[in-house]
Amino acid sequence: MKLTGIFGAFQKARTVITTFQEVGARRLGDVTSDHLQAALERWQSVSAEEAALRVTAVKHLFAHGPFLTADRLLVNPWPGRSGHAVAGVVRDAENTTERIPEEIIAPLVKGAVFYVTTAGPDILAAQREHAELSAAHQTPRSCRGNGSARARIEAYVAELRAAGRGVPALPARQAHRHPGVPAVDGVLQAPNVALVARLTGVATSGEVRRYLTEAAAELGYQVGGLRSALSIWPGSGRPWRPGLGPLELATEVVQMRMACWIVIAYLSGMRDAEVRELAPDCAFTEDGPDGRIRHKLRGRVLKGRKLTGEEAEWVVLDVVHQAVALLAAVNDDPTHLFGHKGMPSNSLVLFGSVNRRLNDFRDHLNELCSTPDTPYVPLHTAAPAPDNDTSAHDKPQGEEGEDEPVPWRLSTRQFRRTLAWNIAHQPFGVVAGARQYQHAELALFEGYAGTSASGFAAEVAAERAIAQLDYVEDLYHDWNDGHRTSGGAAGRVNAEFDRIRRELGDLPGIIASPARLRTMLQHLTKTLHPGVLNDCFYQPSTAL
């Protein structure tokens, strides 16, 4: 079992044991075939996919019986049948993991890259400033009476006035500690005395609070308070966030780690576990055969491998190396790039809850970068389900029966799937893929298309086969609407399309049995070569 999977496995086992107790089996040794069936029916009432996960967990418990000394399953659960078969999950021939729509993945990746290349250095600078202030606070400078402290505070307020800045406000997260303090546009109207005391080297006191409150009547309040400069968000003419204080800084470090995960995962095709198992020294470069520098990551492929995984390399862009360097600067685990000291125990922990953090990062970008009319990462309206689709869940409906737009629910698996799809669904392969994503390095796509122990190349190949099937289906619909094929293969292709239309009972403008149509067109994808001016159904015997 991998480090990244331990918690999830424990949760599944605990759920299984709880269900057995609910259906009457107090201990694992008491479980009978009737208990198994009762538990299965409960899980299936949630969903077939949920039931498959639970059945697999039961099978794992039974398989590990020889190592369980206090209690173990005595009955072999559903022998010879997989969890999917027991639960009744029907596997689709295509990858069923959802792709992230282009209008969502584009701003999300743009925001993540901005964090890595621009906001990240700002955060590191603020971290250094905060560390210096904390060190000075441990050995404070001596203050000679109230006059010296007052002079420092007056000089600080003059500095704020000259810079056009407000008095640092209490962090919004501390509003519950100050129930009587009003807020204006989300900014608490009270001074952050503790931070100002550190910035000026004075002791906190009622006099300092009173003076800052008086100054705020003139200057107003601002978020944050650290002096480190913040870069401009492109196109806005304003800093990427209002300001940084110690609490805001802690939040931004977490968001920066998530941005690094997105950049590494999406621009490498690595799985979540493979990303989080990277070592701090994983980044390196090599000279390619064409003389260009290749940026690479060295890690381990874990899925379907032995416990320790297998060594592998991924070709990436230089921005991925920037993400690795950023993580190495904020994390302090000697073995894991995503390992860091957690609070409050200060022990090393591995960056976790990635699915939740992905959606938190999207919401955070929306808080920082949205306009009054439009969220930065737009909401998503699901495509209408087919009339015969009985599996669609009820969704919130608008006034006219339309689906209500909601935030797209991000998960780690979607990034690899989306990347593979976007590479494969390009008529001109590698070159078109590089142009589509405006990557400066064609090497990135060469790395994707090459062989890799990670299995990503196979996923790209599978997506490319589906892409060709989509393309042939479009050709058929064009033909059915009156467009005829020309060229040496015209007779064969026209005859094939005519046969399919007769069998389906198709009429122009009507789509009959889409699933059956795709099955009947499948064999044509093996010989189709899309071209710039023409599409070729290649036949070696007649080709020029």
N, C-alpha and C positions, 0 to 999 in steps of 0.2 A: 504494500500500500504506500502511495506517495504522501508526502507531508501535506500537500494541498488537499488531499481527499479524506483525511482522517475525520475531520469534524462532520462532513456530510455523511460518511459511513456510520458514524455513531448516531446521528439523528435518525437515519433510516432504521437502524437496528432497534432503537428505543421506540419508534413508532410501531414497529412490528410486534414487539413484546407487549406494548400497551394494548394493541388490538387483540392479541391472544387472550389477555386478561379480561378484556371487555366481552369476549364471546365465551368465557367460562374456563379457560385454561390458566390456572394460577401460575404454573411454572412451565418451562419449555418441555420438560419431560412428560407433562400431562397432555401435550398437544396431540390430537388425533386427526384423521382425515376429515371428520366433520368440522372440527375447529378450523382446519385449513380452508375448507369450502366457505364457511361462514365469514372468515376474514377476507377471502377473495371477493365475496359479494359486496362487502363494505367498501373495499378499495375501488371496485369497478363502479360503484355508485358515484364516485368522484370523477374518475375518467379512466379509460383503458390504459393510458400512458402512466398514470399514477399507480395503477394496479401492477403494471409491469415492473416498475421500480421496486415495489414492496415484495413482489414474488421473488425477484432477483436477490433481495436482501435476505429473505427466508432461506433461499438456496445456499447463500453464503454462510448463514448460521449453521445449517446442517453440515456443510462441507468442512467447517472448522470444529465440528463436534469433538474430535479427538483431543483438541487443545483446550476445551472448556471443562474445567474440573468440578464445578459446583452444580451445573445444570446444563442440559443439552437436549436438542431435538432427537427423538428416537424414531420418528417416522420420516421416511424419505419424501420430501415435498415434490409432487408432480415429476417423477423421474422421467428422464428422456425428453422433456419438453422445456423450451426456453421460456423466460419470463414473458416475452412478447406473445408467444403462442398461447400460454396459459391465460393471459389477460385479454386475448382477442384483439391485439393491436395488428392492424393491417399495414404492412410496410409499403411505402410508396417507392416506385422505381427511381424517382428523383429525390434529391436532397430536400427534406421538408423544413430545414432550418430557414427561418425568415431572413430575407435580405433587407438591409437597411435602405430605405428609399434615398435616392440621390439628393433630394432637397433637405434631407436630415443629415446624412453622412458628410456632406460637403461643409456646412458650417461647423459641425462637430469636430472634424479633423482640422479645419482651419483654426478653431479655438485652441485645440490641443497643441498644434504646432506653434501658435503664438505663445502659449505658456512655456514651451520648451526653449524657443529661441529668444524671446523678449521678456515675458513676465518672470520667467525663471531666474535670470540674473538679477532682476529687481528684488525678488524674494530672498535670494542669497545675500544681497547687500543689506537688506533689512534685518536678516538673521544676524549678520556680523555686528550691525549697530546695536541690536538688542543684547547680544552676548557681551559687548563691551560695557553697556549700561549696567547689566546685571553684575558683572565683575566689579565695576566701580561701586555699586551699591553695597557689595559685601564689605568693602573697605572705604566708607564714605569720607570725602574730604571734610576737614574740620570747618565748621561754620562759626565765625566770630560774632556771636550775638545775632539779634533779629535784623540788625541793619544790613549785615552781609547777605542774609537770605533774601531780604526784601530787594536788595540791589540786583541779585541774580534773577529773581522773578520779573522785576521791571525790565531788565535787559532782554529776557526771553519774550515778554509781551511785545516789546519794541521790535524784536525780530519777526514775530508773527505779523505785526502791523505792516512792516516793510515788505513782507512777502505776500501780503494779501490773504493770509490764512486765518482761520478761526482758532479758538481755544480747543484743544483736544477734548472730545466729549467722552463720557462713560460709554463703554461698548454696549451695543444693543442687547447682547447676550446677558448682560447684568441687570436688565430692566426689573426682573423679579426681586432683586435685592433692594431696589429703590422704588417702591410702589407709588410714592407721591411725585416722582419726577415726570414732567410731561415730555412728549416726543413730538418733533416737527419733522415731517418727511422721513420718519424712521430714525432720526438722530436725537438721542436723549439730551435734554437741556440742562446738563450738569457737567462740571469739569472733571476730567480724569486726573485727580490730584496725585495719585500714586505715580502715574507715568510722567507728569510734569516734574515731580520731585526728582525722579531719576534723571530726566533730561537736564535739570539745572543743578543737581547735586545738593539739594536742600532736604530738610526733613519735612514730612507732611505735618500740617498743622491747620487749625481753624483759620488762622490769619491768611495762610496761602490760599485756602479754599475761597475766603471772602474776596481776596484780591482778584483771583481768576474769574469769579462770578461777575465782578464789576467789569473786568476787561471783556468778558463775553457779551455784555450788554452793548458794547461798541463793535466788537469783531465778529460776534456770532460763534457758533460751535461747528466743528468739523469732525469727520470720522477719522480714527487713527491717531496720528501724532508723531510717529517716528519721522526723522528728517530725511531719510533715504528717498531719492527721487523716484517717481514712477513714470514709465514710458507711456507714449501716446497710443491709444487704440487706433488702428489704421482707419482713416476716413472720418474720424469723429472730432479730431482736434482737442480731445480731452484725455486725461490719464485713464488707463484701463480699469482702475477702481478708485473710489473716492480718497482712500488713504489707508495706511497700515498702522495698527497698534499691536501690542503683544498678542491679544486674542485673535484679531483678524489675521495676523501673521501665521498663527497655528493653523487656522482654517485653510489658508492659502497653501501651506506646505502639503496638506492632505490633497487638495485639489491638484497641485503640481504633480504629485505622485501619480494621480489618476491620469493626467494628461500624458505623462511619460509612458504609462501602460498603453494608452490608445495609440500613440505614435509607434511604439515598438511592435505591438500586436498587429496593427493594420498595415504597417509598411514592411512586415516580414512574413505574414501568414502563419505565425506561430500560434499554438494553442495557449490558453490561459495558464495552465500548469507549467508549460515550457517557458513562458515569459517569466513567471514568478520564481522559477527555479534557476534563473540565470545567476551566474557569479559576478562579483564586482569587476573582474578583469575579462569579461566576455567579449569586449569589442576589440577588433584588430583590423588591419588593412593588408592587402596583398596587391601586387602588380598583376593586372590581367594580361592575357596574351597579346592584346592590342595596345599595351602600354598604358592604359588607363588604370587608375587606382580603384580597387574594389573594396568597399566598406562591408565588413562581415561581422556576424555574431557567432560565437561558439557556445553551444549549449548541449542539451540532451533531449532526445525524443523519448517521451514516456508512454504514450498510449500503445497498448498491446505489447509492451516490452517488459523485460525483467525489472526487478525493483529499482536497480540503479539507472535504468534507461540506457540509451545508446548515444554515443557522441554524434553530433551533427553540426553543420554550419549553414547559415542563412546569409544570402546576399541582401544588403539593405542600402538605404540612402544615408548620406552623412548626417541628416537630421536625427536619425536613430542613434547614432553615436553621441550626438549632443544630448539626447534624452538619457543615455547611459551615464554620461559624465555628470549630468544634473543630479541623478539619483545617487551617484557615488559621493556627491558633495553634501547631501542632506541625510543620507542613511549611514549607519555605523556598524552594520553586520559584516563580519569578515568573510562570510560564506555565501550570503544571499544578497543580490542587488536590491531586492525589495524588502529586505529585513531592516528593522529599525527599533529603537528603544521605545517601548510603549509606556503609557501612564496608567496608574500612578506607581506601579512597581518598578519602573525603569528597566524591566527585563526585555530581552530581544523578542520581537514578534514579527510575523510575516504578514505583509500587506494582504488583507482579506476582504470578504464581503464585496467582491468586485462588481457583481451585477448591481447591487444597491448603489455602490459608489459611482458606477457609470451613469445612472439616472440622476444621482445627486450632482454630478459634474455638469450634465446637460442643464439642470435647473439653475446651477450656479452661473453658467454662461448666460442664461436668460436674464438672471438678476442683474448681471453686469452690463450686458451689451444690447438688450432689447430696446426698441423704440416704443413710444407710447401706443403706436398702432399695431406693431408687428413683433412677435417674439423672435429672438435671434435664431434659435432652433425651432422651426415652425411646428405647429401641431399637425397631426396626421389624421386623415379621414380614410377609413378602410374602404377598399373597393367593394361594390355590392356583390353579395354571394350569389351563385347561380340559383335558379328557381328550385332545383332539385337538391340543393345542399341542405341536409337536415342536421349537419354537425355544427353549424355556426352558432356561437353563443349569442344571447341577447345583448345588444349594445344600446347605449343611450341614444335616443332618437331626438332629432330636432323638431321644430314646429311643423314642418312639412314632411316628416317621415325620414329625413336624411340622417345619416349617422353623424353624431356630434364629434367634431375633431377633438382628439385627445393627444397627450404626449406619447410619442413612440416609446414602447417599452424595450429598452436596450438590454442585451445579454452578451456575454463573452463570445458565444459560438457564432453570433451574427457577423462578427468582423471578418473571420476567415472565410465564411460563406460569401459575404458581399465582395470581398477582394477577388476570390476565385471567379465569381460570376462576372464581374466587371472586366477581368482579363480575358475570359473566354468569349464573351459576347461582343467581339470586335471582328469585323470581316477581314482585317488585315493583320490579325494576331498581335505579335509583340510590338510592332511599330505603332499601330493604332492605339494599343493600350498605353504606351508611353505618352502619346499625344493627348489622349483622353484625360489623363491625370496630370498632364503638364509636368511630368517628372524630368528633371535635367539629366538623370542617369538612366540610359537604356539598360545598363547593367542590372538594375533592379528587376526588370521583367525577364531578363536572361536568367537571373537566379531563380525566379519563380518557375520558369518553364523547364529548367534543367531537372535532373534527377536529384532527389532528396530523400533521406531516410524519414523525414517528417510525413511523407505521404501527400504533401500539398500539391505536387505535380499531378498526382492521380486525380485529385479533386478538380483541378483545372481542366484536365482531360474530360472528366465526366460532365462538367459544366459546358465544355465546348461541344460535346455530342448533343446535349440538350439545346444549345444555341442553334446548331445546324438543323435540328428538328423544328424549332420555332421558325427558322428561315424557310424551310421547305413547306411548312404549313402556310406561311404567307404567300409563297409562290402558287400553291394550290388554290387558295382563295382568289388570287388575282386571275388565275386561269379560269376559275369557275365564273368570274364576273366578265369574261370575254377576252382576256389577254392571252394570246397564243404563244407557244414556244417556237423558237427558230433554231437553226443550226443542225449539226449532224445527228444529234440525239433527239431532235424534235419529234420524230415519229414515235420513238419509244416512250418519251416522257408524256406526250399528249395521250397516247394509248393508255398509259398507266393512270393518269389523272381521270380519263374517261371511265375506266373500269371502276375506280374508287367511287366516282360520282354515281354510277349506276347502282353499285352495291349499297351505298349510303342513302340513296334516294334524295340526293342533294338537289337543290334548286339555286340559281343565282341569288345571292343576297341572304341565303339561309344557311346556318351552320347546323348540321345534323351530327349528333353523337361525337363531340370533340375528342373524347378519349379513344374511340374506335378509329377515328380519322388519323390520329397520331400513330396508332399501332400500324395502320396500313401504309403510312408514309415512311416508317422507320428505316426500311432498307435503302431508300434513296439517299439518306444522309451519308452513307458509306462512300458515295462516289461524287458528292457535291463539292465543288470548289468555287466559292464566291469570288468574283473578280471586280475590277474597277469599272469596266464597260459592259461586262457580260458575266453570266454565271455558267459554269461548265459542269455537266454531268459526264465525268470522264469515263471513256471506254477505250482501253488499250488497243483493241483491234481496229478501231476506226479513227483514233486520234491522229492529228497531223503532228 
